[in-house]
Amino acid sequence: MNGLTSRITALGRGFLSAVTGLGAFARLLVAILARSGVALRRPRLVSQQIHFIGNHSLLIIGVSGLFVGFVLGLQGYYTLNRYGSEEALGLLVALSLTRELGPVVTALLFAGRAGTSLTAEIGLMKAGEQIAAMEVMAVDPVRRVLAPRFWGGVIAMPVLAAVFSMVGVLGGWFVGVVLIGIDPGAFWSQMQSGVDVVKDVANGVFKSLVFGVVVTLIALYQGWTARATPEGVSRATTRTVVDGALAVLGLDFLMTALMFAN
């Protein structure tokens, strides 16, 4: 009986801790949105973060997209060749990238590259008492530190996803047309006729935008709530990758079920 009671107590504590963390997460989002005026009035702050987040992630996004396109080209050809539909390789590659792989893989890479950088940066600012110094000087750290980074991540994420998809399509074209020998006209014509701008491309952009909001906010939240110690910052960066990846995969399932149900 005591063992059952202890398990129920532990379950209740875990549930309360999860609800409390979700509430703190939502409060931080509301605080950032309410204090985003300075980011809009001073776009240089946001552009600096877009450069830091997006430009520094561009290499890994481009290389990853290229190799994902290579793999899609090979696997897609071997699958379609069984049914004599090799000409549809361009359509398969484009739909796979614009609908799913582009937004999802970019978000996972974004969490591992840019998300950890944001968490570590803010955590180190707390450890170095820079956040406390801002508060002493009557500078709102949410307005000055978090809001520009939030909007920088939100803007950079769809752009990176578009680059990933574009490079991936070129990788699929290289494998299918240059290496295997599929007719280039059939490759591009099947893609153009089969990819819908609203249903496929726009939904992929919306996914990447949602992933950008969630992953960036998770990174900022983990850095903001990290303990001001080296161990606390290292744990916060780890939680950023884990929580960001789980959130991306879970939201991808929900949005895919809603977008492509019909």
Secondary structure as the mmCIF struct_conf table of DSSP 4:
data_model
#
loop_
_struct_conf.conf_type_id
_struct_conf.id
_struct_conf.beg_label_comp_id
_struct_conf.beg_label_asym_id
_struct_conf.beg_label_seq_id
_struct_conf.end_label_comp_id
_struct_conf.end_label_asym_id
_struct_conf.end_label_seq_id
HELX_RH_AL_P HELX_RH_AL_P1 ASN A 2 ALA A 34
TURN_TY1_P TURN_TY1_P1 ARG A 35 SER A 36
HELX_RH_AL_P HELX_RH_AL_P2 GLY A 37 ARG A 41
HELX_RH_AL_P HELX_RH_AL_P3 PRO A 43 GLY A 54
HELX_RH_3T_P HELX_RH_3T_P1 ASN A 55 SER A 57
HELX_RH_AL_P HELX_RH_AL_P4 LEU A 58 ASN A 81
TURN_TY1_P TURN_TY1_P2 ARG A 82 GLY A 84
HELX_RH_3T_P HELX_RH_3T_P2 GLU A 86 ALA A 88
HELX_RH_AL_P HELX_RH_AL_P5 LEU A 89 LEU A 95
HELX_RH_PI_P HELX_RH_PI_P1 SER A 96 LEU A 101
HELX_RH_AL_P HELX_RH_AL_P6 GLY A 102 PHE A 110
HELX_RH_PI_P HELX_RH_PI_P2 ALA A 111 GLY A 115
HELX_RH_AL_P HELX_RH_AL_P7 THR A 116 ALA A 127
TURN_TY1_P TURN_TY1_P3 GLY A 128 GLU A 129
HELX_RH_AL_P HELX_RH_AL_P8 GLN A 130 VAL A 136
TURN_TY1_P TURN_TY1_P4 MET A 137 ALA A 138
HELX_RH_AL_P HELX_RH_AL_P9 PRO A 141 PRO A 141
HELX_RH_PI_P HELX_RH_PI_P3 VAL A 142 LEU A 146
HELX_RH_AL_P HELX_RH_AL_P10 ALA A 147 TRP A 173
HELX_RH_PI_P HELX_RH_PI_P4 PHE A 174 ILE A 180
HELX_RH_AL_P HELX_RH_AL_P11 PRO A 184 GLY A 194
HELX_RH_PI_P HELX_RH_PI_P5 VAL A 197 ALA A 202
HELX_RH_AL_P HELX_RH_AL_P12 ASN A 203 THR A 225
BEND BEND1 ALA A 226 ALA A 226
BEND BEND2 ALA A 228 THR A 229
HELX_RH_AL_P HELX_RH_AL_P13 PRO A 230 MET A 259
BEND BEND3 PHE A 260 PHE A 260
#
